[in-house]
Amino acid sequence: MEVKNILEIAQFSSREMKKINLFESLRMFCDIYCLEAGQKQKIHSHKGNDKIYYVVEGMGRFTIGSETRLLQPGEITCAFSQVPHGVENPGKNRLICLVLMAPNPNLTA
């Protein structure tokens, strides 16, 4: 069994949000997104793929469709196929999100 500690693996970049892959298969991927204060993932969508965001540390402003909400550790949200979504870190502290997506768009295209 492969076990990883998210807080030990997390890495940040002053230039842009950092994505770190934890697990991947043809059916899904599981990453962590690490955002410094002020960083964001642009609003985008995926055809045929659902994405889950779970806040591990910090607070993030998530946009799913026409709704935007501030989420804190322990909260989770989902962007279903073709629904525009993105995340930004509006705070002063770092943000770590666990992100799962299925099917894996990187391996099924």
Z-matrix of the N, CA and C atoms (Angstrom, degrees):
N
C 1 1.458
C 2 1.534 1 108.15
N 3 1.307 2 114.58 1 130.39
C 4 1.463 3 120.01 2 177.40
C 5 1.528 4 108.94 3 -93.26
N 6 1.326 5 116.11 4 126.64
C 7 1.460 6 122.01 5 -179.29
C 8 1.523 7 108.27 6 -124.76
N 9 1.326 8 115.82 7 135.91
C 10 1.467 9 120.72 8 -179.86
C 11 1.521 10 109.76 9 -129.47
N 12 1.318 11 116.09 10 147.11
C 13 1.461 12 122.19 11 177.00
C 14 1.533 13 107.77 12 -103.72
N 15 1.319 14 115.83 13 110.07
C 16 1.463 15 121.87 14 -175.27
C 17 1.529 16 112.09 15 -56.73
N 18 1.322 17 117.00 16 -44.10
C 19 1.465 18 119.43 17 -176.91
C 20 1.528 19 112.29 18 -68.19
N 21 1.332 20 118.09 19 -27.09
C 22 1.466 21 120.92 20 176.76
C 23 1.525 22 111.83 21 -79.99
N 24 1.324 23 117.33 22 -29.14
C 25 1.468 24 122.30 23 -177.45
C 26 1.532 25 112.14 24 -83.56
N 27 1.312 26 116.92 25 -26.46
C 28 1.470 27 121.50 26 -174.81
C 29 1.526 28 111.40 27 -52.97
N 30 1.335 29 114.98 28 135.32
C 31 1.461 30 123.11 29 176.27
C 32 1.521 31 107.80 30 -135.05
N 33 1.302 32 115.83 31 147.81
C 34 1.461 33 120.77 32 -178.17
C 35 1.518 34 109.85 33 -126.69
N 36 1.325 35 115.67 34 152.41
C 37 1.449 36 122.75 35 177.18
C 38 1.526 37 107.93 36 -127.98
N 39 1.303 38 117.00 37 138.82
C 40 1.462 39 119.88 38 178.14
C 41 1.526 40 111.23 39 -73.81
N 42 1.333 41 117.96 40 -16.64
C 43 1.465 42 122.02 41 -176.93
C 44 1.523 43 113.76 42 -84.85
N 45 1.360 44 116.66 43 -40.91
C 46 1.465 45 119.35 44 -174.91
C 47 1.520 46 110.89 45 -162.04
N 48 1.334 47 114.90 46 165.27
C 49 1.452 48 121.05 47 175.45
C 50 1.526 49 109.09 48 -53.86
N 51 1.318 50 115.99 49 139.41
C 52 1.462 51 120.87 50 -179.68
C 53 1.527 52 109.41 51 -107.42
N 54 1.342 53 116.64 52 129.80
C 55 1.460 54 123.03 53 175.70
C 56 1.521 55 108.30 54 -106.58
N 57 1.330 56 115.53 55 129.54
C 58 1.460 57 120.57 56 179.47
C 59 1.520 58 108.31 57 -126.13
N 60 1.321 59 116.18 58 119.99
C 61 1.456 60 120.66 59 -179.43
C 62 1.527 61 110.87 60 -76.42
N 63 1.327 62 115.30 61 133.83
C 64 1.460 63 121.56 62 176.39
C 65 1.525 64 110.58 63 -102.91
N 66 1.323 65 117.08 64 -47.54
C 67 1.460 66 123.14 65 -179.64
C 68 1.522 67 108.91 66 -146.43
N 69 1.344 68 115.64 67 151.50
C 70 1.453 69 119.09 68 -178.77
C 71 1.522 70 110.03 69 -155.18
N 72 1.319 71 115.92 70 140.42
C 73 1.464 72 122.60 71 172.50
C 74 1.522 73 107.44 72 -146.31
N 75 1.316 74 116.78 73 179.57
C 76 1.463 75 119.72 74 175.71
C 77 1.521 76 111.38 75 -63.51
N 78 1.330 77 117.09 76 -25.19
C 79 1.460 78 121.78 77 -174.83
C 80 1.525 79 114.10 78 -90.18
N 81 1.340 80 118.85 79 -22.65
C 82 1.470 81 120.20 80 -175.98
C 83 1.516 82 110.79 81 -164.42
N 84 1.336 83 115.27 82 167.36
C 85 1.461 84 120.51 83 164.17
C 86 1.517 85 108.25 84 -133.49
N 87 1.318 86 114.48 85 155.26
C 88 1.460 87 122.54 86 177.25
C 89 1.524 88 106.78 87 -133.09
N 90 1.328 89 116.07 88 115.65
C 91 1.464 90 123.27 89 -178.71
C 92 1.516 91 110.13 90 -122.91
N 93 1.322 92 115.54 91 168.85
C 94 1.455 93 120.27 92 160.49
C 95 1.520 94 106.64 93 -115.65
N 96 1.321 95 114.93 94 139.99
C 97 1.455 96 122.13 95 173.57
C 98 1.518 97 106.16 96 -106.63
N 99 1.328 98 116.18 97 127.64
C 100 1.460 99 122.33 98 -177.47
C 101 1.531 100 108.12 99 -117.34
N 102 1.321 101 115.99 100 116.42
C 103 1.463 102 121.31 101 -176.14
C 104 1.523 103 110.90 102 -120.59
N 105 1.307 104 115.62 103 127.27
C 106 1.459 105 121.15 104 170.48
C 107 1.529 106 108.07 105 -75.40
N 108 1.308 107 116.64 106 166.53
C 109 1.469 108 121.36 107 176.90
C 110 1.523 109 109.87 108 -53.02
N 111 1.333 110 116.47 109 131.59
C 112 1.461 111 122.12 110 177.32
C 113 1.515 112 115.50 111 87.30
N 114 1.317 113 118.55 112 -11.80
C 115 1.461 114 119.95 113 -179.67
C 116 1.525 115 111.06 114 -81.03
N 117 1.349 116 115.48 115 157.15
C 118 1.456 117 118.66 116 179.55
C 119 1.519 118 110.95 117 -152.60
N 120 1.317 119 112.94 118 161.09
C 121 1.458 120 122.57 119 170.75
C 122 1.522 121 105.26 120 -102.78
N 123 1.315 122 117.65 121 126.12
C 124 1.459 123 119.40 122 -177.57
C 125 1.531 124 110.73 123 -64.00
N 126 1.320 125 115.06 124 153.58
C 127 1.459 126 121.84 125 178.11
C 128 1.532 127 108.01 126 -66.58
N 129 1.323 128 115.85 127 129.81
C 130 1.457 129 122.31 128 -179.07
C 131 1.536 130 108.35 129 -155.06
N 132 1.309 131 117.31 130 177.49
C 133 1.464 132 120.45 131 176.97
C 134 1.526 133 108.92 132 -145.13
N 135 1.321 134 115.01 133 166.60
C 136 1.458 135 122.21 134 179.35
C 137 1.523 136 108.55 135 -130.30
N 138 1.297 137 116.55 136 135.60
C 139 1.463 138 120.71 137 176.89
C 140 1.529 139 108.21 138 -91.64
N 141 1.324 140 115.76 139 118.18
C 142 1.461 141 120.72 140 177.03
C 143 1.514 142 114.98 141 86.45
N 144 1.346 143 118.01 142 10.51
C 145 1.460 144 121.21 143 -179.55
C 146 1.520 145 109.69 144 -132.40
N 147 1.318 146 117.01 145 137.87
C 148 1.465 147 122.85 146 175.23
C 149 1.524 148 108.49 147 -106.05
N 150 1.335 149 116.50 148 142.77
C 151 1.470 150 121.24 149 -178.71
C 152 1.523 151 110.04 150 -126.84
N 153 1.329 152 114.89 151 133.39
C 154 1.465 153 122.29 152 176.93
C 155 1.519 154 108.73 153 -111.90
N 156 1.336 155 116.30 154 134.35
C 157 1.465 156 123.53 155 174.01
C 158 1.531 157 108.43 156 -114.93
N 159 1.328 158 116.92 157 130.15
C 160 1.462 159 122.70 158 176.14
C 161 1.526 160 107.76 159 -127.07
N 162 1.324 161 117.66 160 124.53
C 163 1.463 162 120.97 161 -177.89
C 164 1.530 163 109.50 162 -81.32
N 165 1.325 164 115.57 163 119.03
C 166 1.463 165 122.53 164 178.72
C 167 1.520 166 110.38 165 -90.81
N 168 1.340 167 115.75 166 -45.18
C 169 1.471 168 120.92 167 -175.37
C 170 1.525 169 108.78 168 -150.22
N 171 1.322 170 116.71 169 141.57
C 172 1.456 171 121.96 170 -179.94
C 173 1.520 172 110.99 171 87.11
N 174 1.321 173 114.77 172 -167.83
C 175 1.468 174 120.90 173 177.61
C 176 1.520 175 108.42 174 -131.56
N 177 1.332 176 115.88 175 142.20
C 178 1.455 177 120.21 176 -178.43
C 179 1.508 178 111.76 177 -133.59
N 180 1.319 179 114.48 178 150.12
C 181 1.460 180 120.73 179 175.26
C 182 1.528 181 107.02 180 -99.94
N 183 1.325 182 115.20 181 113.56
C 184 1.457 183 121.50 182 -176.05
C 185 1.516 184 110.03 183 -106.77
N 186 1.318 185 115.42 184 135.72
C 187 1.451 186 121.62 185 173.82
C 188 1.521 187 107.21 186 -112.92
N 189 1.329 188 115.44 187 124.36
C 190 1.458 189 122.68 188 174.82
C 191 1.528 190 105.64 189 -129.95
N 192 1.315 191 116.81 190 112.73
C 193 1.458 192 120.34 191 -175.43
C 194 1.521 193 109.98 192 63.16
N 195 1.324 194 116.56 193 -129.71
C 196 1.467 195 121.01 194 -178.13
C 197 1.526 196 112.90 195 -91.92
N 198 1.328 197 117.36 196 2.34
C 199 1.470 198 120.55 197 -176.70
C 200 1.526 199 111.28 198 -108.27
N 201 1.329 200 116.02 199 138.75
C 202 1.462 201 122.66 200 176.15
C 203 1.520 202 108.37 201 -126.09
N 204 1.348 203 115.88 202 131.20
C 205 1.470 204 120.75 203 -179.60
C 206 1.515 205 110.41 204 -141.68
N 207 1.335 206 114.82 205 150.63
C 208 1.447 207 122.54 206 174.79
C 209 1.529 208 107.71 207 -89.08
N 210 1.347 209 116.28 208 122.63
C 211 1.458 210 121.42 209 179.37
C 212 1.516 211 110.14 210 -113.51
N 213 1.332 212 115.34 211 149.05
C 214 1.464 213 122.06 212 -178.29
C 215 1.520 214 110.04 213 -120.22
N 216 1.331 215 118.46 214 173.55
C 217 1.464 216 120.75 215 -178.29
C 218 1.526 217 112.11 216 -52.40
N 219 1.338 218 113.92 217 135.90
C 220 1.449 219 120.80 218 -179.66
C 221 1.511 220 113.50 219 94.12
N 222 1.346 221 117.82 220 -9.14
C 223 1.458 222 120.38 221 179.50
C 224 1.527 223 110.37 222 -98.41
N 225 1.335 224 114.76 223 149.58
C 226 1.458 225 122.11 224 -173.74
C 227 1.520 226 109.11 225 -136.71
N 228 1.343 227 115.83 226 148.71
C 229 1.462 228 120.77 227 176.14
C 230 1.522 229 108.66 228 -145.04
N 231 1.326 230 115.82 229 165.38
C 232 1.461 231 120.72 230 -176.93
C 233 1.523 232 110.59 231 -135.69
N 234 1.317 233 115.32 232 136.39
C 235 1.462 234 122.31 233 172.03
C 236 1.521 235 106.88 234 -110.18
N 237 1.319 236 115.93 235 112.03
C 238 1.456 237 119.95 236 -179.64
C 239 1.524 238 110.26 237 -80.12
N 240 1.301 239 116.41 238 166.86
C 241 1.457 240 123.59 239 -177.45
C 242 1.526 241 112.25 240 -45.92
N 243 1.315 242 115.33 241 133.32
C 244 1.460 243 126.27 242 176.13
C 245 1.530 244 114.83 243 70.26
N 246 1.323 245 118.56 244 4.06
C 247 1.464 246 121.13 245 177.39
C 248 1.531 247 108.22 246 -90.66
N 249 1.326 248 118.77 247 123.01
C 250 1.464 249 120.95 248 178.60
C 251 1.530 250 110.94 249 -59.98
N 252 1.344 251 115.54 250 139.87
C 253 1.458 252 119.99 251 -177.51
C 254 1.527 253 110.65 252 -155.10
N 255 1.337 254 114.89 253 161.32
C 256 1.450 255 121.90 254 176.73
C 257 1.513 256 109.44 255 -179.58
N 258 1.331 257 115.62 256 172.26
C 259 1.455 258 121.75 257 -178.22
C 260 1.525 259 109.15 258 -139.97
N 261 1.326 260 115.30 259 148.53
C 262 1.466 261 120.23 260 172.79
C 263 1.516 262 109.47 261 -142.01
N 264 1.315 263 114.83 262 154.85
C 265 1.458 264 121.31 263 178.41
C 266 1.530 265 108.20 264 -104.91
N 267 1.344 266 117.14 265 99.12
C 268 1.456 267 120.11 266 -177.72
C 269 1.524 268 113.04 267 -86.02
N 270 1.319 269 116.71 268 -6.04
C 271 1.463 270 120.49 269 -173.77
C 272 1.514 271 114.00 270 -90.26
N 273 1.325 272 114.86 271 -169.47
C 274 1.465 273 122.17 272 179.50
C 275 1.527 274 111.71 273 -97.30
N 276 1.339 275 116.49 274 -17.11
C 277 1.459 276 121.38 275 -178.21
C 278 1.521 277 110.69 276 -99.98
N 279 1.305 278 115.69 277 164.92
C 280 1.461 279 121.31 278 177.86
C 281 1.530 280 111.39 279 -69.71
N 282 1.325 281 115.45 280 154.54
C 283 1.468 282 122.85 281 178.65
C 284 1.526 283 108.57 282 -122.73
N 285 1.341 284 116.06 283 130.09
C 286 1.461 285 122.21 284 173.90
C 287 1.517 286 107.89 285 -122.56
N 288 1.332 287 116.25 286 124.86
C 289 1.463 288 122.46 287 178.24
C 290 1.525 289 109.21 288 -121.06
N 291 1.309 290 115.81 289 136.78
C 292 1.453 291 121.72 290 168.84
C 293 1.528 292 106.05 291 -86.87
N 294 1.323 293 117.34 292 129.04
C 295 1.464 294 121.75 293 -175.08
C 296 1.526 295 108.70 294 -127.15
N 297 1.329 296 115.04 295 125.19
C 298 1.460 297 121.27 296 176.90
C 299 1.519 298 108.49 297 -119.99
N 300 1.328 299 115.73 298 139.63
C 301 1.457 300 119.44 299 179.89
C 302 1.523 301 109.38 300 -139.60
N 303 1.333 302 115.22 301 136.49
C 304 1.459 303 120.65 302 179.35
C 305 1.519 304 109.40 303 -145.10
N 306 1.344 305 117.19 304 141.35
C 307 1.457 306 124.18 305 -13.48
C 308 1.518 307 111.04 306 -67.72
N 309 1.305 308 115.89 307 168.20
C 310 1.456 309 121.97 308 -177.29
C 311 1.537 310 109.61 309 -71.15
N 312 1.339 311 118.27 310 112.67
C 313 1.468 312 120.05 311 -178.19
C 314 1.526 313 112.47 312 -69.42
N 315 1.331 314 117.96 313 -21.84
C 316 1.448 315 121.77 314 -178.45
C 317 1.536 316 112.43 315 -74.44
N 318 1.336 317 116.53 316 -23.40
C 319 1.453 318 119.73 317 -174.58
C 320 1.526 319 113.80 318 -116.76
N 321 1.326 320 117.71 319 -7.24
C 322 1.461 321 119.59 320 -178.18
C 323 1.523 322 113.24 321 -105.42
N 324 1.320 323 117.26 322 -7.41
C 325 1.473 324 120.75 323 -176.27
C 326 1.527 325 111.29 324 -73.87
